[in-house]
Amino acid sequence: MGATTLRDAQRLPRLDHLRRLATPTGLYEHALGSEPRVEHGMCVDDVARALVVTARFPSTDTQAADLAATCLRFVRAAQHPDGRLHNRRTPAGAWLDTPSTDDHWGRAVWALALAAVELPAGPATRGALRGATLAMAARSPHTRATAYAALGAAALLRRDARHGPARRLLGDARVSLPRAGADPRWPWPEPRLTYANAVLPEAMIAIGDALRDDDLLAQGVLLLDWLVGEQTVDGRLSVVPVAGRGPGDERPGFDQQPVEVAAIAEAAATALRGTGEVRWIAVLERCVAWFEGANDAGVPVRDAATGAGFDGLERGGVNLNQGAESTLAWLACAQLLAAAVADPARPGRT
């Protein structure tokens, strides 16, 4: 298994720092070092990510279960009756924005659907299912928001093939998501790699698998293979920096964001499930190794003692702030690898 041993891969990461960022009502978005920056408030973007991660922990993990319950309440409270969601919230509970179907909506659909599938049966899963079904009544003009929502719809269809709203959302997403370009040197459907890139081929794979569209699944695998290769140098990940990357741009680029690595890991886990090809476990290993120091700066991007993730990989080291997005990126990568090693047929659930 390369740098990561089987024993290490099966060891779940600690939730200490995530709990430090949490309150009974939500999850602080930013941190200064390890201290939550209360003044920056909370957002559905990160709370939805946290719901995805905590819902996939073993049901016997009471810390994860408590965090999942908090996150579920937060996301449900953000919902508008027409399916749109608020995103930004003060620690006191006031919403600061107009409900929309921006990226946070897509992540909320994904999180609510996954919670409905993964959490133990009961009031929480019923509430998550109602929330996911409500959110699926909306549509987004944004490609990545649609891709995230498609991941949720695909998860629900694995649970209930008769779920009409999920099937309709997947049908619309299948039409609207871009396809690979004709240039084998740059088949990416956009002129530049920007952010959360891997969610696009991941959604294609998930939709193709759910709707038995073998051509779409194959296109998703092709794009994901290219994307992983484009971001691999000498066997290690060298991910897109925050400014993006286009053909011919200088490499490596900094500031590299942990969330980009997590997006690759999520896509690799979906490809493992959709294709059954165990080669995707090696990609998950590469994602975990990036956090452990196999990266362009040669330094760890996580704190193994607390489960915190650092906010960025810089040319000379790391950004030592430990915000929610980066912490959840590390936790997701570690748990996805552990789950894939334990059961390659069902990566994600540990």
C-alpha positions, 0 to 999 in steps of 0.5 A: 500500500505504499507509504500508508500501511493497512493498519494506518488506513483502517485507523479513523482520524480524530475528531478533536479539532472538528469538535473544537470548531463546533457549537450546539448550533453549528460549526465555525467556518474559520480558525486562527491557528486552532482557535475558532474565529467566531466573528466569521460565523458559520455557513452551510457550505462547511456544515454540509461537508461536516454532515457528509463526513460525520454521517459516514462514521460508525453509528457507534461513534457518539462524538460523530453522531452528536456532530451529525445531529447538529449539522443536520439541524443546521442544514434543515434550518437553512431550507426555504420552502421552494428548495433553495437554501440560505448559506451564511449564518451568525453564531446567534442564528440569524441568516445573512443572505437570500436563499439561492441554489449556489454551490452550498445548495448542491452540497446540502442536497448531497449531505442530506441525501447521504445522511438519509442513507447512512445514519441509523434509521429513525427521526434523523434519517426521516428528516434528512430524507424530507430535506433532500426531497425538498431541496431536489425540487430546485435546480441550479444554473451552476455546474458544480452545484448541479454536480454535488446535487447529483451525488446526493440524488445518486445516493438516494437512488441506491437506497430507493430506486423509486425515488422520483425527485432523485431520478428527475434531478439525475436526468436533468443533470445528465443533460446539463453537465459538460462532456469531455473535449476532443483534444486528448492533451486537454479534454477538460470541458473548461479552459482552466482547472478552477476549484472542486474540479473532480466533482465533475467527473465524479458526478458523471460516474455517479449518474452513469452508474445510477441510470445505467448510462455506460457511455457517461460513466466511461466519460467520467472515468476518462476525465478523472483519469486525466485529472489525476494524471494532470495533478500527479508529479513523480508519484505524488499529488501536485494539485491545482493552486487557488488561482487555478491552472491552465495549459502550459501554466508553471508548476507547481503552483501555490497556494494548494487547497486541501479541499482539492485533494478531498475532491479527488478522494471523493471522486476516486471512491465513487469510481471504485464503487461504480467500476469495481476497479481496485486501482482507485485505492492507489489514488486514495492512498495518494490523497492521504499521503499528500496530507502526510507530507508527500506533496510539493513542499514535503511537509504534513498538512494535517495534525494527526494528534487532533485531526485538524487540517491546515488551510493551505500548502505554500511554497515554504510550508503550510498555512497553520490556520485550521479552518473547517473546510481544510479539517474536513478535507483531511478527515474525508480523505482518511475515512475514505481510504479506511473504508475502501481498504475495509470494503472496496465494494462500498467505499465511504462507510467505515 
